[in-house]
Amino acid sequence: MCTKKAQKKITDVSVIVPVYNVEKYVARCLESLVNQKCDCSYEIIIINDGTKDKSMDIVNDYAARYDFIHVYTQENSGVSVARNNGIAKACGKYVMFVDSDDYISKDFVKILFEAMSENNSDI
């Protein structure tokens, strides 16, 4: 359920990214997410799964620059719990998961959103 009081409308896509000890990779992941080429609206939900390295310094830097990045913290509980907590915070009509040590192509969100919309499918 969308819990952000400031969010006035539902977002097209919520991208959930669990973060745990990925300081070497998370900047590339976030860079690929913030540079998506799509006409849909999307938010990035970061779930800090109790990371112990400098991952959150990098995440917080991105969150300060982009208002569509939302950061939440939980005790280390694993990727499944982090994803479920992300779903609980999501405002998107559709939900996607991206691992914090991965990066995506610049039209990834667009292609999936169009496919979902045209075929009335879920991701």
C-alpha positions as CSV (number, residue, x, y, z in Angstrom):
1,M,0.0,0.0,0.0
2,C,1.3,3.5,-0.9
3,T,2.0,5.1,2.4
4,K,3.7,8.4,1.4
5,K,1.4,11.2,2.3
6,A,3.1,13.6,-0.1
7,Q,2.5,11.4,-3.1
8,K,-0.7,12.7,-4.7
9,K,-1.1,10.2,-7.5
10,I,-0.3,6.6,-8.1
11,T,2.9,6.0,-9.9
12,D,3.0,3.7,-13.0
13,V,6.0,1.6,-11.8
14,S,7.7,1.0,-8.5
15,V,11.2,-0.3,-8.7
16,I,12.3,-2.0,-5.5
17,V,16.0,-2.4,-4.8
18,P,17.1,-4.2,-1.6
19,V,20.6,-3.0,-0.5
20,Y,23.0,-5.0,1.6
21,N,26.8,-4.5,1.4
22,V,27.1,-3.5,-2.3
23,E,29.1,-0.3,-2.1
24,K,31.1,-1.5,-5.2
25,Y,28.0,-1.9,-7.3
26,V,25.1,0.3,-6.1
27,A,26.1,3.5,-7.9
28,R,26.1,1.7,-11.2
29,C,22.7,0.2,-10.4
30,L,21.2,3.6,-9.4
31,E,22.7,5.4,-12.3
32,S,21.0,2.9,-14.7
33,L,17.7,3.4,-12.8
34,V,17.7,7.2,-12.7
35,N,18.5,7.4,-16.4
36,Q,15.6,5.5,-17.7
37,K,14.0,6.7,-21.0
38,C,10.3,6.2,-20.6
39,D,7.1,8.1,-20.7
40,C,5.7,6.4,-17.6
41,S,6.2,7.6,-14.1
42,Y,8.3,5.5,-11.8
43,E,9.7,5.6,-8.3
44,I,12.8,3.8,-6.9
45,I,12.3,2.3,-3.5
46,I,15.5,1.4,-1.7
47,I,15.3,-1.0,1.2
48,N,18.4,-0.8,3.4
49,D,18.7,-4.4,4.7
50,G,21.0,-3.4,7.6
51,T,24.0,-2.9,5.3
52,K,27.3,-2.5,7.2
53,D,29.5,-1.0,4.4
54,K,29.2,2.5,2.7
55,S,26.4,1.5,0.4
56,M,23.9,3.9,2.2
57,D,26.3,6.8,1.8
58,I,26.0,6.3,-2.0
59,V,22.2,5.7,-1.8
60,N,21.6,8.8,0.3
61,D,23.6,10.9,-2.2
62,Y,21.3,9.7,-5.0
63,A,18.2,10.2,-2.9
64,A,19.2,13.8,-2.1
65,R,19.4,14.5,-5.9
66,Y,16.3,12.6,-7.1
67,D,13.0,13.1,-5.4
68,F,11.6,9.8,-6.9
69,I,14.1,7.8,-4.8
70,H,12.6,6.7,-1.4
71,V,14.8,5.1,1.2
72,Y,13.7,2.8,4.0
73,T,15.7,0.9,6.6
74,Q,15.1,-2.4,8.2
75,E,17.2,-4.7,10.4
76,N,19.1,-7.3,8.3
77,S,16.3,-9.8,7.4
78,G,17.3,-11.0,4.0
79,V,16.3,-10.1,0.4
80,S,12.8,-11.6,0.6
81,V,11.8,-9.6,3.6
82,A,13.3,-6.4,2.0
83,R,11.3,-7.0,-1.2
84,N,8.1,-7.5,0.7
85,N,8.7,-4.3,2.7
86,G,9.3,-2.6,-0.6
87,I,6.0,-3.8,-1.9
88,A,4.3,-2.5,1.3
89,K,5.8,1.0,0.5
90,A,5.2,1.0,-3.2
91,C,2.8,3.5,-4.9
92,G,3.1,1.9,-8.4
93,K,0.5,0.2,-10.4
94,Y,3.2,-2.3,-11.3
95,V,6.2,-3.5,-9.2
96,M,9.6,-4.5,-10.5
97,F,12.6,-5.8,-8.6
98,V,16.2,-4.9,-9.4
99,D,19.1,-6.3,-7.4
100,S,21.5,-3.7,-6.1
101,D,24.5,-5.4,-7.8
102,D,22.9,-5.3,-11.2
103,Y,22.2,-2.5,-13.7
104,I,19.6,-2.3,-16.4
105,S,19.4,-0.9,-19.9
106,K,18.1,2.6,-20.4
107,D,14.8,1.4,-21.8
108,F,14.2,-1.5,-19.5
109,V,11.3,0.1,-17.6
110,K,9.7,1.4,-20.8
111,I,9.8,-2.0,-22.5
112,L,8.3,-3.8,-19.5
113,F,5.7,-1.1,-18.8
114,E,4.5,-1.1,-22.5
115,A,4.4,-4.9,-22.5
116,M,2.4,-5.0,-19.3
117,S,0.0,-2.3,-20.4
118,E,-0.6,-3.8,-23.9
119,N,-1.1,-7.3,-22.6
120,N,-2.8,-6.5,-19.2
121,S,-0.1,-8.6,-17.5
122,D,1.7,-8.4,-14.2
123,I,5.3,-8.2,-13.2
